[in-house]
Amino acid sequence: MVGKRIKQLREERNLSQTELANLCEFERSNMNRIEAGNINPSAYVLYSISLKLNVETSELLNFKPLGI
């Protein structure tokens, strides 16, 4: 869920995965795994992503649960 929210916010800002990964100083493959939900990012990684997306870290966790 967090990965989908990151992807949504990234796309709203017209950033590619590569661009956001570079801004955060991550490998693009790591950003891909985060967005796909294959890995759970640490609090530090979420903070770093939120800074580059110019949102509060809590905004990355702002999503609706499935089925609701």
CHARMM-style PDB file with segment names, atoms N, HN, CA, C and O in Angstrom:
ATOM      1  N   MET     1       0.805  -1.200   0.000  1.00  0.00      PROA
ATOM      2  CA  MET     1       0.000   0.000   0.000  1.00  0.00      PROA
ATOM      3  C   MET     1       0.853   1.271   0.000  1.00  0.00      PROA
ATOM      4  O   MET     1       0.555   2.229  -0.715  1.00  0.00      PROA
ATOM      5  N   VAL     2       1.907   1.269   0.804  1.00  0.00      PROA
ATOM      6  HN  VAL     2       2.149   0.491   1.384  1.00  0.00      PROA
ATOM      7  CA  VAL     2       2.783   2.439   0.858  1.00  0.00      PROA
ATOM      8  C   VAL     2       3.409   2.676  -0.514  1.00  0.00      PROA
ATOM      9  O   VAL     2       3.513   3.813  -0.974  1.00  0.00      PROA
ATOM     10  N   GLY     3       3.821   1.595  -1.155  1.00  0.00      PROA
ATOM     11  HN  GLY     3       3.737   0.671  -0.782  1.00  0.00      PROA
ATOM     12  CA  GLY     3       4.430   1.711  -2.471  1.00  0.00      PROA
ATOM     13  C   GLY     3       3.492   2.321  -3.494  1.00  0.00      PROA
ATOM     14  O   GLY     3       3.909   3.141  -4.312  1.00  0.00      PROA
ATOM     15  N   LYS     4       2.230   1.926  -3.454  1.00  0.00      PROA
ATOM     16  HN  LYS     4       1.891   1.259  -2.790  1.00  0.00      PROA
ATOM     17  CA  LYS     4       1.251   2.488  -4.392  1.00  0.00      PROA
ATOM     18  C   LYS     4       1.045   3.972  -4.137  1.00  0.00      PROA
ATOM     19  O   LYS     4       0.875   4.750  -5.075  1.00  0.00      PROA
ATOM     20  N   ARG     5       1.061   4.364  -2.861  1.00  0.00      PROA
ATOM     21  HN  ARG     5       1.199   3.732  -2.099  1.00  0.00      PROA
ATOM     22  CA  ARG     5       0.906   5.785  -2.526  1.00  0.00      PROA
ATOM     23  C   ARG     5       2.111   6.581  -3.009  1.00  0.00      PROA
ATOM     24  O   ARG     5       1.959   7.683  -3.535  1.00  0.00      PROA
ATOM     25  N   ILE     6       3.300   6.030  -2.833  1.00  0.00      PROA
ATOM     26  HN  ILE     6       3.424   5.135  -2.406  1.00  0.00      PROA
ATOM     27  CA  ILE     6       4.508   6.704  -3.318  1.00  0.00      PROA
ATOM     28  C   ILE     6       4.432   6.867  -4.831  1.00  0.00      PROA
ATOM     29  O   ILE     6       4.742   7.933  -5.362  1.00  0.00      PROA
ATOM     30  N   LYS     7       4.021   5.815  -5.521  1.00  0.00      PROA
ATOM     31  HN  LYS     7       3.769   4.948  -5.091  1.00  0.00      PROA
ATOM     32  CA  LYS     7       3.898   5.879  -6.978  1.00  0.00      PROA
ATOM     33  C   LYS     7       2.895   6.949  -7.388  1.00  0.00      PROA
ATOM     34  O   LYS     7       3.150   7.725  -8.310  1.00  0.00      PROA
ATOM     35  N   GLN     8       1.757   6.989  -6.706  1.00  0.00      PROA
ATOM     36  HN  GLN     8       1.550   6.359  -5.958  1.00  0.00      PROA
ATOM     37  CA  GLN     8       0.737   7.992  -7.017  1.00  0.00      PROA
ATOM     38  C   GLN     8       1.292   9.414  -6.860  1.00  0.00      PROA
ATOM     39  O   GLN     8       1.120  10.252  -7.745  1.00  0.00      PROA
ATOM     40  N   LEU     9       1.944   9.674  -5.750  1.00  0.00      PROA
ATOM     41  HN  LEU     9       2.084   8.993  -5.031  1.00  0.00      PROA
ATOM     42  CA  LEU     9       2.498  11.003  -5.503  1.00  0.00      PROA
ATOM     43  C   LEU     9       3.603  11.332  -6.495  1.00  0.00      PROA
ATOM     44  O   LEU     9       3.708  12.467  -6.960  1.00  0.00      PROA
ATOM     45  N   ARG    10       4.427  10.339  -6.821  1.00  0.00      PROA
ATOM     46  HN  ARG    10       4.341   9.417  -6.444  1.00  0.00      PROA
ATOM     47  CA  ARG    10       5.502  10.540  -7.794  1.00  0.00      PROA
ATOM     48  C   ARG    10       4.927  10.916  -9.157  1.00  0.00      PROA
ATOM     49  O   ARG    10       5.398  11.852  -9.803  1.00  0.00      PROA
ATOM     50  N   GLU    11       3.909  10.181  -9.585  1.00  0.00      PROA
ATOM     51  HN  GLU    11       3.526   9.421  -9.060  1.00  0.00      PROA
ATOM     52  CA  GLU    11       3.298  10.444 -10.886  1.00  0.00      PROA
ATOM     53  C   GLU    11       2.595  11.801 -10.917  1.00  0.00      PROA
ATOM     54  O   GLU    11       2.598  12.472 -11.949  1.00  0.00      PROA
ATOM     55  N   GLU    12       1.995  12.211  -9.801  1.00  0.00      PROA
ATOM     56  HN  GLU    12       1.992  11.666  -8.963  1.00  0.00      PROA
ATOM     57  CA  GLU    12       1.357  13.531  -9.723  1.00  0.00      PROA
ATOM     58  C   GLU    12       2.381  14.643  -9.945  1.00  0.00      PROA
ATOM     59  O   GLU    12       2.034  15.733 -10.398  1.00  0.00      PROA
ATOM     60  N   ARG    13       3.627  14.363  -9.628  1.00  0.00      PROA
ATOM     61  HN  ARG    13       3.909  13.477  -9.260  1.00  0.00      PROA
ATOM     62  CA  ARG    13       4.701  15.344  -9.786  1.00  0.00      PROA
ATOM     63  C   ARG    13       5.483  15.147 -11.084  1.00  0.00      PROA
ATOM     64  O   ARG    13       6.525  15.766 -11.303  1.00  0.00      PROA
ATOM     65  N   ASN    14       4.958  14.274 -11.932  1.00  0.00      PROA
ATOM     66  HN  ASN    14       4.112  13.771 -11.754  1.00  0.00      PROA
ATOM     67  CA  ASN    14       5.574  14.000 -13.232  1.00  0.00      PROA
ATOM     68  C   ASN    14       7.040  13.596 -13.113  1.00  0.00      PROA
ATOM     69  O   ASN    14       7.884  14.036 -13.893  1.00  0.00      PROA
ATOM     70  N   LEU    15       7.327  12.753 -12.126  1.00  0.00      PROA
ATOM     71  HN  LEU    15       6.641  12.395 -11.492  1.00  0.00      PROA
ATOM     72  CA  LEU    15       8.677  12.227 -11.954  1.00  0.00      PROA
ATOM     73  C   LEU    15       8.696  10.762 -12.358  1.00  0.00      PROA
ATOM     74  O   LEU    15       7.749  10.024 -12.086  1.00  0.00      PROA
ATOM     75  N   SER    16       9.760  10.349 -12.998  1.00  0.00      PROA
ATOM     76  HN  SER    16      10.530  10.948 -13.219  1.00  0.00      PROA
ATOM     77  CA  SER    16       9.946   8.933 -13.289  1.00  0.00      PROA
ATOM     78  C   SER    16      10.521   8.261 -12.040  1.00  0.00      PROA
ATOM     79  O   SER    16      10.995   8.929 -11.121  1.00  0.00      PROA
ATOM     80  N   GLN    17      10.468   6.939 -12.027  1.00  0.00      PROA
ATOM     81  HN  GLN    17      10.082   6.397 -12.774  1.00  0.00      PROA
ATOM     82  CA  GLN    17      11.103   6.204 -10.933  1.00  0.00      PROA
ATOM     83  C   GLN    17      12.582   6.544 -10.854  1.00  0.00      PROA
ATOM     84  O   GLN    17      13.131   6.734  -9.769  1.00  0.00      PROA
ATOM     85  N   THR    18      13.211   6.617 -12.001  1.00  0.00      PROA
ATOM     86  HN  THR    18      12.764   6.463 -12.883  1.00  0.00      PROA
ATOM     87  CA  THR    18      14.640   6.923 -12.040  1.00  0.00      PROA
ATOM     88  C   THR    18      14.919   8.300 -11.458  1.00  0.00      PROA
ATOM     89  O   THR    18      15.863   8.467 -10.685  1.00  0.00      PROA
ATOM     90  N   GLU    19      14.106   9.291 -11.823  1.00  0.00      PROA
ATOM     91  HN  GLU    19      13.340   9.156 -12.451  1.00  0.00      PROA
ATOM     92  CA  GLU    19      14.315  10.647 -11.310  1.00  0.00      PROA
ATOM     93  C   GLU    19      14.166  10.706  -9.798  1.00  0.00      PROA
ATOM     94  O   GLU    19      14.990  11.302  -9.105  1.00  0.00      PROA
ATOM     95  N   LEU    20      13.097  10.075  -9.287  1.00  0.00      PROA
ATOM     96  HN  LEU    20      12.427   9.591  -9.850  1.00  0.00      PROA
ATOM     97  CA  LEU    20      12.903  10.091  -7.831  1.00  0.00      PROA
ATOM     98  C   LEU    20      14.012   9.313  -7.128  1.00  0.00      PROA
ATOM     99  O   LEU    20      14.521   9.751  -6.096  1.00  0.00      PROA
ATOM    100  N   ALA    21      14.379   8.186  -7.673  1.00  0.00      PROA
ATOM    101  HN  ALA    21      13.966   7.831  -8.511  1.00  0.00      PROA
ATOM    102  CA  ALA    21      15.465   7.402  -7.078  1.00  0.00      PROA
ATOM    103  C   ALA    21      16.756   8.218  -7.029  1.00  0.00      PROA
ATOM    104  O   ALA    21      17.463   8.211  -6.021  1.00  0.00      PROA
ATOM    105  N   ASN    22      17.056   8.911  -8.107  1.00  0.00      PROA
ATOM    106  HN  ASN    22      16.482   8.916  -8.926  1.00  0.00      PROA
ATOM    107  CA  ASN    22      18.267   9.740  -8.139  1.00  0.00      PROA
ATOM    108  C   ASN    22      18.202  10.859  -7.101  1.00  0.00      PROA
ATOM    109  O   ASN    22      19.191  11.137  -6.421  1.00  0.00      PROA
ATOM    110  N   LEU    23      17.039  11.499  -6.978  1.00  0.00      PROA
ATOM    111  HN  LEU    23      16.236  11.273  -7.530  1.00  0.00      PROA
ATOM    112  CA  LEU    23      16.880  12.560  -5.980  1.00  0.00      PROA
ATOM    113  C   LEU    23      17.112  12.026  -4.565  1.00  0.00      PROA
ATOM    114  O   LEU    23      17.677  12.714  -3.714  1.00  0.00      PROA
ATOM    115  N   CYS    24      16.671  10.800  -4.329  1.00  0.00      PROA
ATOM    116  HN  CYS    24      16.212  10.241  -5.020  1.00  0.00      PROA
ATOM    117  CA  CYS    24      16.801  10.173  -3.012  1.00  0.00      PROA
ATOM    118  C   CYS    24      18.132   9.451  -2.828  1.00  0.00      PROA
ATOM    119  O   CYS    24      18.432   8.944  -1.747  1.00  0.00      PROA
ATOM    120  N   GLU    25      18.920   9.411  -3.889  1.00  0.00      PROA
ATOM    121  HN  GLU    25      18.676   9.822  -4.768  1.00  0.00      PROA
ATOM    122  CA  GLU    25      20.204   8.712  -3.892  1.00  0.00      PROA
ATOM    123  C   GLU    25      20.032   7.215  -3.641  1.00  0.00      PROA
ATOM    124  O   GLU    25      20.784   6.604  -2.882  1.00  0.00      PROA
ATOM    125  N   PHE    26      19.008   6.632  -4.307  1.00  0.00      PROA
ATOM    126  HN  PHE    26      18.397   7.128  -4.924  1.00  0.00      PROA
ATOM    127  CA  PHE    26      18.759   5.190  -4.290  1.00  0.00      PROA
ATOM    128  C   PHE    26      18.996   4.671  -5.687  1.00  0.00      PROA
ATOM    129  O   PHE    26      19.077   5.437  -6.647  1.00  0.00      PROA
ATOM    130  N   GLU    27      19.106   3.363  -5.789  1.00  0.00      PROA
ATOM    131  HN  GLU    27      19.041   2.741  -5.009  1.00  0.00      PROA
ATOM    132  CA  GLU    27      19.093   2.704  -7.088  1.00  0.00      PROA
ATOM    133  C   GLU    27      17.643   2.670  -7.580  1.00  0.00      PROA
ATOM    134  O   GLU    27      16.721   2.527  -6.777  1.00  0.00      PROA
ATOM    135  N   ARG    28      17.441   2.799  -8.884  1.00  0.00      PROA
ATOM    136  HN  ARG    28      18.190   2.916  -9.536  1.00  0.00      PROA
ATOM    137  CA  ARG    28      16.098   2.745  -9.425  1.00  0.00      PROA
ATOM    138  C   ARG    28      15.436   1.414  -9.102  1.00  0.00      PROA
ATOM    139  O   ARG    28      14.230   1.356  -8.863  1.00  0.00      PROA
ATOM    140  N   SER    29      16.224   0.351  -9.096  1.00  0.00      PROA
ATOM    141  HN  SER    29      17.204   0.399  -9.290  1.00  0.00      PROA
ATOM    142  CA  SER    29      15.666  -0.970  -8.785  1.00  0.00      PROA
ATOM    143  C   SER    29      15.087  -1.014  -7.375  1.00  0.00      PROA
ATOM    144  O   SER    29      14.091  -1.698  -7.140  1.00  0.00      PROA
ATOM    145  N   ASN    30      15.696  -0.295  -6.436  1.00  0.00      PROA
ATOM    146  HN  ASN    30      16.506   0.260  -6.627  1.00  0.00      PROA
ATOM    147  CA  ASN    30      15.145  -0.233  -5.078  1.00  0.00      PROA
ATOM    148  C   ASN    30      13.821   0.517  -5.063  1.00  0.00      PROA
ATOM    149  O   ASN    30      12.884   0.114  -4.374  1.00  0.00      PROA
ATOM    150  N   MET    31      13.739   1.605  -5.820  1.00  0.00      PROA
ATOM    151  HN  MET    31      14.500   1.933  -6.380  1.00  0.00      PROA
ATOM    152  CA  MET    31      12.491   2.357  -5.894  1.00  0.00      PROA
ATOM    153  C   MET    31      11.401   1.485  -6.516  1.00  0.00      PROA
ATOM    154  O   MET    31      10.247   1.520  -6.089  1.00  0.00      PROA
ATOM    155  N   ASN    32      11.776   0.713  -7.516  1.00  0.00      PROA
ATOM    156  HN  ASN    32      12.714   0.684  -7.862  1.00  0.00      PROA
ATOM    157  CA  ASN    32      10.830  -0.196  -8.152  1.00  0.00      PROA
ATOM    158  C   ASN    32      10.307  -1.206  -7.134  1.00  0.00      PROA
ATOM    159  O   ASN    32       9.104  -1.460  -7.083  1.00  0.00      PROA
ATOM    160  N   ARG    33      11.176  -1.773  -6.340  1.00  0.00      PROA
ATOM    161  HN  ARG    33      12.153  -1.567  -6.382  1.00  0.00      PROA
ATOM    162  CA  ARG    33      10.761  -2.767  -5.335  1.00  0.00      PROA
ATOM    163  C   ARG    33       9.874  -2.134  -4.262  1.00  0.00      PROA
ATOM    164  O   ARG    33       8.927  -2.765  -3.793  1.00  0.00      PROA
ATOM    165  N   ILE    34      10.171  -0.904  -3.874  1.00  0.00      PROA
ATOM    166  HN  ILE    34      10.941  -0.391  -4.256  1.00  0.00      PROA
ATOM    167  CA  ILE    34       9.341  -0.203  -2.892  1.00  0.00      PROA
ATOM    168  C   ILE    34       7.943   0.004  -3.455  1.00  0.00      PROA
ATOM    169  O   ILE    34       6.950  -0.321  -2.804  1.00  0.00      PROA
ATOM    170  N   GLU    35       7.867   0.546  -4.670  1.00  0.00      PROA
ATOM    171  HN  GLU    35       8.674   0.810  -5.199  1.00  0.00      PROA
ATOM    172  CA  GLU    35       6.560   0.818  -5.276  1.00  0.00      PROA
ATOM    173  C   GLU    35       5.770  -0.455  -5.540  1.00  0.00      PROA
ATOM    174  O   GLU    35       4.542  -0.450  -5.459  1.00  0.00      PROA
ATOM    175  N   ALA    36       6.457  -1.537  -5.852  1.00  0.00      PROA
ATOM    176  HN  ALA    36       7.455  -1.542  -5.918  1.00  0.00      PROA
ATOM    177  CA  ALA    36       5.785  -2.814  -6.120  1.00  0.00      PROA
ATOM    178  C   ALA    36       5.365  -3.516  -4.828  1.00  0.00      PROA
ATOM    179  O   ALA    36       4.624  -4.497  -4.873  1.00  0.00      PROA
ATOM    180  N   GLY    37       5.825  -3.027  -3.692  1.00  0.00      PROA
ATOM    181  HN  GLY    37       6.427  -2.230  -3.656  1.00  0.00      PROA
ATOM    182  CA  GLY    37       5.487  -3.644  -2.420  1.00  0.00      PROA
ATOM    183  C   GLY    37       6.310  -4.868  -2.110  1.00  0.00      PROA
ATOM    184  O   GLY    37       5.939  -5.663  -1.247  1.00  0.00      PROA
ATOM    185  N   ASN    38       7.422  -5.034  -2.797  1.00  0.00      PROA
ATOM    186  HN  ASN    38       7.724  -4.389  -3.498  1.00  0.00      PROA
ATOM    187  CA  ASN    38       8.281  -6.194  -2.572  1.00  0.00      PROA
ATOM    188  C   ASN    38       9.200  -6.034  -1.370  1.00  0.00      PROA
ATOM    189  O   ASN    38       9.699  -7.023  -0.833  1.00  0.00      PROA
ATOM    190  N   ILE    39       9.427  -4.794  -0.944  1.00  0.00      PROA
ATOM    191  HN  ILE    39       9.022  -3.991  -1.380  1.00  0.00      PROA
ATOM    192  CA  ILE    39      10.211  -4.541   0.264  1.00  0.00      PROA
ATOM    193  C   ILE    39       9.501  -3.474   1.083  1.00  0.00      PROA
ATOM    194  O   ILE    39       8.785  -2.632   0.541  1.00  0.00      PROA
ATOM    195  N   ASN    40       9.704  -3.518   2.370  1.00  0.00      PROA
ATOM    196  HN  ASN    40      10.285  -4.202   2.810  1.00  0.00      PROA
ATOM    197  CA  ASN    40       9.143  -2.512   3.261  1.00  0.00      PROA
ATOM    198  C   ASN    40      10.226  -1.481   3.567  1.00  0.00      PROA
ATOM    199  O   ASN    40      11.244  -1.809   4.177  1.00  0.00      PROA
ATOM    200  N   PRO    41      10.009  -0.237   3.145  1.00  0.00      PROA
ATOM    201  CA  PRO    41      11.028   0.784   3.384  1.00  0.00      PROA
ATOM    202  C   PRO    41      11.120   1.146   4.856  1.00  0.00      PROA
ATOM    203  O   PRO    41      10.124   1.128   5.579  1.00  0.00      PROA
ATOM    204  N   SER    42      12.311   1.469   5.279  1.00  0.00      PROA
ATOM    205  HN  SER    42      13.120   1.484   4.691  1.00  0.00      PROA
ATOM    206  CA  SER    42      12.532   1.912   6.659  1.00  0.00      PROA
ATOM    207  C   SER    42      11.948   3.312   6.842  1.00  0.00      PROA
ATOM    208  O   SER    42      11.594   3.984   5.873  1.00  0.00      PROA
ATOM    209  N   ALA    43      11.855   3.730   8.088  1.00  0.00      PROA
ATOM    210  HN  ALA    43      12.142   3.183   8.875  1.00  0.00      PROA
ATOM    211  CA  ALA    43      11.370   5.076   8.397  1.00  0.00      PROA
ATOM    212  C   ALA    43      12.267   6.127   7.738  1.00  0.00      PROA
ATOM    213  O   ALA    43      11.775   7.143   7.246  1.00  0.00      PROA
ATOM    214  N   TYR    44      13.571   5.887   7.730  1.00  0.00      PROA
ATOM    215  HN  TYR    44      13.970   5.062   8.130  1.00  0.00      PROA
ATOM    216  CA  TYR    44      14.500   6.831   7.107  1.00  0.00      PROA
ATOM    217  C   TYR    44      14.251   6.940   5.605  1.00  0.00      PROA
ATOM    218  O   TYR    44      14.273   8.037   5.047  1.00  0.00      PROA
ATOM    219  N   VAL    45      14.016   5.808   4.954  1.00  0.00      PROA
ATOM    220  HN  VAL    45      13.998   4.916   5.407  1.00  0.00      PROA
ATOM    221  CA  VAL    45      13.751   5.814   3.512  1.00  0.00      PROA
ATOM    222  C   VAL    45      12.451   6.562   3.235  1.00  0.00      PROA
ATOM    223  O   VAL    45      12.389   7.363   2.303  1.00  0.00      PROA
ATOM    224  N   LEU    46      11.414   6.313   4.030  1.00  0.00      PROA
ATOM    225  HN  LEU    46      11.464   5.662   4.788  1.00  0.00      PROA
ATOM    226  CA  LEU    46      10.147   7.033   3.850  1.00  0.00      PROA
ATOM    227  C   LEU    46      10.345   8.527   4.046  1.00  0.00      PROA
ATOM    228  O   LEU    46       9.790   9.335   3.301  1.00  0.00      PROA
ATOM    229  N   TYR    47      11.131   8.893   5.041  1.00  0.00      PROA
ATOM    230  HN  TYR    47      11.582   8.238   5.647  1.00  0.00      PROA
ATOM    231  CA  TYR    47      11.414  10.306   5.285  1.00  0.00      PROA
ATOM    232  C   TYR    47      12.137  10.925   4.090  1.00  0.00      PROA
ATOM    233  O   TYR    47      11.792  12.024   3.655  1.00  0.00      PROA
ATOM    234  N   SER    48      13.125  10.233   3.569  1.00  0.00      PROA
ATOM    235  HN  SER    48      13.405   9.340   3.922  1.00  0.00      PROA
ATOM    236  CA  SER    48      13.873  10.725   2.417  1.00  0.00      PROA
ATOM    237  C   SER    48      12.962  10.912   1.201  1.00  0.00      PROA
ATOM    238  O   SER    48      13.039  11.930   0.513  1.00  0.00      PROA
ATOM    239  N   ILE    49      12.112   9.939   0.946  1.00  0.00      PROA
ATOM    240  HN  ILE    49      12.049   9.112   1.505  1.00  0.00      PROA
ATOM    241  CA  ILE    49      11.186  10.036  -0.190  1.00  0.00      PROA
ATOM    242  C   ILE    49      10.226  11.200   0.024  1.00  0.00      PROA
ATOM    243  O   ILE    49       9.962  11.965  -0.904  1.00  0.00      PROA
ATOM    244  N   SER    50       9.707  11.337   1.232  1.00  0.00      PROA
ATOM    245  HN  SER    50       9.922  10.716   1.985  1.00  0.00      PROA
ATOM    246  CA  SER    50       8.755  12.420   1.495  1.00  0.00      PROA
ATOM    247  C   SER    50       9.390  13.793   1.289  1.00  0.00      PROA
ATOM    248  O   SER    50       8.738  14.708   0.786  1.00  0.00      PROA
ATOM    249  N   LEU    51      10.650  13.941   1.673  1.00  0.00      PROA
ATOM    250  HN  LEU    51      11.179  13.198   2.082  1.00  0.00      PROA
ATOM    251  CA  LEU    51      11.337  15.215   1.445  1.00  0.00      PROA
ATOM    252  C   LEU    51      11.397  15.547  -0.044  1.00  0.00      PROA
ATOM    253  O   LEU    51      11.150  16.685  -0.442  1.00  0.00      PROA
ATOM    254  N   LYS    52      11.721  14.562  -0.854  1.00  0.00      PROA
ATOM    255  HN  LYS    52      11.922  13.637  -0.531  1.00  0.00      PROA
ATOM    256  CA  LYS    52      11.870  14.795  -2.296  1.00  0.00      PROA
ATOM    257  C   LYS    52      10.525  14.983  -2.988  1.00  0.00      PROA
ATOM    258  O   LYS    52      10.450  15.628  -4.034  1.00  0.00      PROA
ATOM    259  N   LEU    53       9.454  14.417  -2.405  1.00  0.00      PROA
ATOM    260  HN  LEU    53       9.515  13.893  -1.555  1.00  0.00      PROA
ATOM    261  CA  LEU    53       8.121  14.617  -2.964  1.00  0.00      PROA
ATOM    262  C   LEU    53       7.434  15.850  -2.368  1.00  0.00      PROA
ATOM    263  O   LEU    53       6.328  16.217  -2.766  1.00  0.00      PROA
ATOM    264  N   ASN    54       8.116  16.480  -1.406  1.00  0.00      PROA
ATOM    265  HN  ASN    54       9.014  16.182  -1.083  1.00  0.00      PROA
ATOM    266  CA  ASN    54       7.627  17.687  -0.757  1.00  0.00      PROA
ATOM    267  C   ASN    54       6.276  17.462  -0.062  1.00  0.00      PROA
ATOM    268  O   ASN    54       5.342  18.251  -0.203  1.00  0.00      PROA
ATOM    269  N   VAL    55       6.210  16.358   0.691  1.00  0.00      PROA
ATOM    270  HN  VAL    55       6.969  15.717   0.805  1.00  0.00      PROA
ATOM    271  CA  VAL    55       5.030  16.050   1.490  1.00  0.00      PROA
ATOM    272  C   VAL    55       5.494  15.621   2.878  1.00  0.00      PROA
ATOM    273  O   VAL    55       6.657  15.268   3.074  1.00  0.00      PROA
ATOM    274  N   GLU    56       4.578  15.655   3.832  1.00  0.00      PROA
ATOM    275  HN  GLU    56       3.634  15.942   3.673  1.00  0.00      PROA
ATOM    276  CA  GLU    56       4.869  15.118   5.156  1.00  0.00      PROA
ATOM    277  C   GLU    56       5.016  13.603   5.035  1.00  0.00      PROA
ATOM    278  O   GLU    56       4.366  12.981   4.194  1.00  0.00      PROA
ATOM    279  N   THR    57       5.845  13.024   5.850  1.00  0.00      PROA
ATOM    280  HN  THR    57       6.372  13.530   6.532  1.00  0.00      PROA
ATOM    281  CA  THR    57       6.035  11.575   5.810  1.00  0.00      PROA
ATOM    282  C   THR    57       4.708  10.848   6.025  1.00  0.00      PROA
ATOM    283  O   THR    57       4.467   9.803   5.421  1.00  0.00      PROA
ATOM    284  N   SER    58       3.862  11.390   6.871  1.00  0.00      PROA
ATOM    285  HN  SER    58       4.058  12.239   7.361  1.00  0.00      PROA
ATOM    286  CA  SER    58       2.561  10.766   7.132  1.00  0.00      PROA
ATOM    287  C   SER    58       1.707  10.687   5.874  1.00  0.00      PROA
ATOM    288  O   SER    58       0.849   9.810   5.772  1.00  0.00      PROA
ATOM    289  N   GLU    59       1.921  11.577   4.922  1.00  0.00      PROA
ATOM    290  HN  GLU    59       2.618  12.289   5.005  1.00  0.00      PROA
ATOM    291  CA  GLU    59       1.172  11.555   3.663  1.00  0.00      PROA
ATOM    292  C   GLU    59       1.460  10.285   2.865  1.00  0.00      PROA
ATOM    293  O   GLU    59       0.609   9.832   2.099  1.00  0.00      PROA
ATOM    294  N   LEU    60       2.641   9.713   3.034  1.00  0.00      PROA
ATOM    295  HN  LEU    60       3.332  10.081   3.656  1.00  0.00      PROA
ATOM    296  CA  LEU    60       2.964   8.466   2.343  1.00  0.00      PROA
ATOM    297  C   LEU    60       2.139   7.307   2.887  1.00  0.00      PROA
ATOM    298  O   LEU    60       1.950   6.297   2.208  1.00  0.00      PROA
ATOM    299  N   LEU    61       1.652   7.455   4.108  1.00  0.00      PROA
ATOM    300  HN  LEU    61       1.806   8.275   4.660  1.00  0.00      PROA
ATOM    301  CA  LEU    61       0.863   6.406   4.750  1.00  0.00      PROA
ATOM    302  C   LEU    61      -0.624   6.674   4.642  1.00  0.00      PROA
ATOM    303  O   LEU    61      -1.426   5.939   5.216  1.00  0.00      PROA
ATOM    304  N   ASN    62      -1.005   7.712   3.918  1.00  0.00      PROA
ATOM    305  HN  ASN    62      -0.352   8.310   3.452  1.00  0.00      PROA
ATOM    306  CA  ASN    62      -2.401   8.119   3.781  1.00  0.00      PROA
ATOM    307  C   ASN    62      -3.038   7.396   2.607  1.00  0.00      PROA
ATOM    308  O   ASN    62      -3.030   7.900   1.484  1.00  0.00      PROA
ATOM    309  N   PHE    63      -3.588   6.224   2.862  1.00  0.00      PROA
ATOM    310  HN  PHE    63      -3.594   5.814   3.774  1.00  0.00      PROA
ATOM    311  CA  PHE    63      -4.234   5.443   1.813  1.00  0.00      PROA
ATOM    312  C   PHE    63      -5.432   4.730   2.410  1.00  0.00      PROA
ATOM    313  O   PHE    63      -5.529   4.575   3.628  1.00  0.00      PROA
ATOM    314  N   LYS    64      -6.340   4.299   1.557  1.00  0.00      PROA
ATOM    315  HN  LYS    64      -6.261   4.425   0.568  1.00  0.00      PROA
ATOM    316  CA  LYS    64      -7.528   3.577   1.985  1.00  0.00      PROA
ATOM    317  C   LYS    64      -7.242   2.076   1.954  1.00  0.00      PROA
ATOM    318  O   LYS    64      -6.688   1.575   0.976  1.00  0.00      PROA
ATOM    319  N   PRO    65      -7.609   1.362   3.002  1.00  0.00      PROA
ATOM    320  CA  PRO    65      -7.445  -0.084   2.989  1.00  0.00      PROA
ATOM    321  C   PRO    65      -8.273  -0.721   1.881  1.00  0.00      PROA
ATOM    322  O   PRO    65      -9.293  -0.172   1.464  1.00  0.00      PROA
ATOM    323  N   LEU    66      -7.834  -1.868   1.413  1.00  0.00      PROA
ATOM    324  HN  LEU    66      -7.006  -2.314   1.752  1.00  0.00      PROA
ATOM    325  CA  LEU    66      -8.562  -2.588   0.364  1.00  0.00      PROA
ATOM    326  C   LEU    66      -9.952  -2.970   0.867  1.00  0.00      PROA
ATOM    327  O   LEU    66     -10.133  -3.317   2.034  1.00  0.00      PROA
ATOM    328  N   GLY    67     -10.916  -2.901  -0.026  1.00  0.00      PROA
ATOM    329  HN  GLY    67     -10.769  -2.619  -0.974  1.00  0.00      PROA
ATOM    330  CA  GLY    67     -12.259  -3.336   0.303  1.00  0.00      PROA
ATOM    331  C   GLY    67     -13.098  -2.307   1.010  1.00  0.00      PROA
ATOM    332  O   GLY    67     -14.228  -2.592   1.407  1.00  0.00      PROA
ATOM    333  N   ILE    68     -12.565  -1.109   1.177  1.00  0.00      PROA
ATOM    334  HN  ILE    68     -11.647  -0.877   0.855  1.00  0.00      PROA
ATOM    335  CA  ILE    68     -13.350  -0.074   1.886  1.00  0.00      PROA
ATOM    336  C   ILE    68     -13.634   1.065   0.935  1.00  0.00      PROA
ATOM    337  OT1 ILE    68     -14.279   2.041   1.317  1.00  0.00      PROA
TER     338      ILE     68
END
